[in-house]
Amino acid sequence: MAEFLYSVEREYPVSIKTMWQAWTSSDALQSWYHPVDLKCLPNSVENESVVGGIWSVSVDVPEHNFVAYFYGRYTKVIENELMHHTMCYTQSKSEWEARDMSAPHHDVVLEFEDRADKSWVKFSQFGEMPAEQIELTKAGMESYFDSLANYLSGDDKTP
């Protein structure tokens, strides 16, 4: 695996089944997989959380007049415990639509743990990135986890 960049982890007051569904359902990801002040493009999420399955998300960034397109392929999936996937990034809609899995990418490891009446999740990213971008990227993922908290608590404000 490539160089470790950062990780974000949190515990949420939901069952592991609910947590797993939040990460594996396309509809759930459509609702929360974005920073709190942004939204996914309508109907832009695809998620087949099995080995070899594809995931993709488009996050609208109107403040900077672009869309952040993410996509990748699952390389390991253990239900309620672990997911590994690649993560490609582009601002080109045509590149996103083509989903070239040989494009430069990062690796993501998602770990899950059932903690009785709570669930824990950890997102770790591996790859190459300029040092000054790592903290900004980590802060962005913290905001995704804030959106996840809103979604899990029913406070999701997605229209």
N, C-alpha and C positions, 0 to 999 in steps of 0.2 A: 504494500500500500504506500501511497505517496506520503509526503511530509504532513504531520499533524499541524493544523492551523488554529483551531479553537473548538470549544464545545460550550453548549448551553444545556442546562438541565433544570427540571422543575418537578415538583410533586403537585398533583391535582386531586381534589376530593371526589373522584369518580372511580368506577370499577375499571379493571383492566380491559374488559370487553368494550366499554364505552370509549376508553382511550384508544384502543386498537382501531375501532370503527372510525374515530376522528381522523386517523392517519391513513386509512385504507379505502374509505368511501369517497368517490369522486364528488358527490354532492356535499359531503362534509368539508372536504378540502376547498371546494369552491366557496364555501362560507367563511373559512377562516385562514387559509394559507396565504397570508399577506401581512405586511406591517399594519398596525392599527389605523393609521391615517390613510391607507390606500385600500384598493379593492381589486379582486381578480376581474378580468374581462368576463362578461357574461358567457356562460357555456364554454369556457376555455380549458377546463380541467379534465384531464384523462388520467385514470389511475387503475392499473391492473397489477395489483400487489402480489405477484407470483414471480418466481425466478424466470427471467427472460421477459417479463411484462414491462410495458412502457408506462411512464408517468409524465405528465406535462402540465404546466401552469403558466398563465399569462397574467402579470400584474401591471395594471395601469398606473403610470407615474406622471399624472398631468402637470404637476408643478415643473417638471423638467422636460415635458413634451415628448415622452417616449413610453414604450411598453417594454417591460422586462420579461423576456421569454425564458423559461427554464424547462428542461426535459432530460430524461435519462432512462436507464434500464435497470431493473432490479437484478441483483446478482446473488442475493441470499435473503430468504424470508423464513423466519420461524415464528409462527403465530403467537401473538401476545408477548414475544420476547425480543425479536431482533429483525431489523431490515438493513440491508446494504443496497445502495444504488449509486449509479453514476449521476452526475449533475452537469449538464451543459448549459451555458448561458449565452444569449444573444439578444440584440435589440432589433434583429431582422425577422420580420414575420415570415418571409419565404424560407429562411434557414430553420425557423421553428417548425414550420409546416413540413419541411423535408425530414426533420429529426435524424440527422446524420449522426449515428452513434459512434462513429470514428472521430468525430470532432474533439478538440481538446476539452477535457472535463475534469471535474473534481470528483472525489469519492465521498459519500455520506454514509455514516453509520448511525442508525437509530437503535437505541437500547430501551427496552421497556421492562418494568418490574411491577408486579402486583404487591401492594403493601396494605393488605386487608381491605379497609374501606377507602383506600387511596391508590393512586397509580403514579409511578415515576417514569419520566421519559428523558432521554439524553440524546441530543443531536450533536454529532462531531463531524467536522469537515476536514478533508485532507486534500492537498494539492499544492500548487504554486500560486503565490499571491504576494504583491509588494507589501512589506511590513506595515506601511502606513494604512493599508486597506483592511488589514485583519481586524483591528478594533472596530472599524465602521461596519464591517460585515457581521461581526459578532453582535453589535448593537442592533443591527437589522434583524437578526434571528431572535434576539430577546423580544423585539416588537412582535414578531410572528408568534412567539410563545404567549405574549399578552393577548393577541387575537384568539389564540387557542383557549386561553382562560375565559375570555368573553363568550366564546362559542359553547364551551362546556358548562358555563354557569347560566346559559340562556340569555345572556346580555348581548348577544351578537346583534349588531345594528345593520347587518347587510340587508339591503332592500329586497 
